């Protein structure tokens, strides 16, 4: 392959990647929509707000519980990994 052809291909590849990055930049920045909340004219507004708060609290508690469960599992795994040094009890004890 000639150098001219090789450099031409490399240039085309660079241009293509540049074009893809440019497109990704354009599409990537979307503003998150704000929650408009509950209008004052809505009936049972207080009840809706309380329900939303309870849902948030339950979700937070669930996350905390899952975090604790993961930590316990890690502790169990670590204990199992550190304890292989201990020999099984069915082996005869060493004589003095």
C-alpha positions in Angstrom: 0.0 0.0 0.0 1.4 3.4 -0.9 2.0 6.0 1.8 -0.4 8.4 0.0 -3.3 5.9 0.2 -2.5 5.0 3.9 -2.5 8.7 5.0 -5.6 9.4 3.0 -7.4 6.5 4.9 -6.1 7.7 8.2 -7.4 11.2 7.4 -10.9 9.9 6.5 -11.0 7.9 9.7 -10.1 11.0 11.8 -12.7 13.1 10.1 -15.3 10.4 10.6 -14.5 10.1 14.4 -14.6 13.9 14.6 -18.0 14.0 13.0 -19.3 11.3 15.4 -18.0 13.2 18.5 -19.6 16.4 17.3 -23.0 14.7 16.8 -22.7 13.1 20.3 -22.1 16.5 21.8 -25.2 17.9 20.2 -27.4 15.1 21.4 -25.9 14.6 24.8 -26.9 17.8 26.7 -30.6 17.6 27.6 -31.9 19.6 30.5 -33.8 17.5 33.1 -37.4 18.7 33.4 -38.4 20.2 36.7 -41.3 18.7 38.6 -44.0 21.3 38.6 -45.4 20.0 41.9 -49.0 19.9 42.9 -51.1 23.0 42.1 -52.9 24.7 45.0 -56.2 24.3 43.3 -55.9 20.5 43.3 -58.2 18.7 45.7 -56.6 16.6 48.4 -53.3 18.3 47.9 -52.1 17.7 51.4 -52.9 14.0 51.1 -50.9 13.7 47.9 -48.0 15.5 49.4 -48.0 13.2 52.4 -48.2 10.1 50.1 -45.2 11.4 48.1 -43.2 12.0 51.3 -44.0 8.5 52.6 -42.9 7.0 49.3 -39.7 8.8 49.5 -39.1 7.6 53.1 -39.9 4.0 52.1 -37.5 4.2 49.2 -34.8 5.6 51.4 -35.3 2.9 54.0 -35.2 0.2 51.3 -31.9 1.6 50.0 -30.4 1.6 53.6 -31.6 -2.0 54.1 -30.0 -3.1 50.8 -26.8 -1.4 51.7 -26.7 -3.1 55.1 -27.4 -6.5 53.5 -24.6 -6.0 51.0 -22.2 -5.1 53.8 -23.2 -8.2 55.7 -22.6 -10.3 52.6 -19.2 -8.8 52.2 -18.3 -9.4 55.8 -19.3 -13.1 55.4 -17.2 -13.4 52.3 -14.2 -11.8 54.0 -14.5 -14.1 57.0 -14.6 -17.1 54.7 -11.6 -15.9 52.8 -9.5 -15.3 55.9 -10.5 -18.6 57.6 -9.1 -21.1 55.2 -5.9 -21.1 57.2 -7.7 -22.9 60.0 -7.4 -26.6 59.6 -10.5 -28.9 59.9 -11.1 -30.4 63.3 -11.1 -34.0 62.0 -7.3 -33.9 61.5 -5.4 -35.6 64.3 -3.8 -33.1 66.8 -0.1 -32.7 66.7 1.9 -34.5 69.5 4.0 -32.4 71.8 
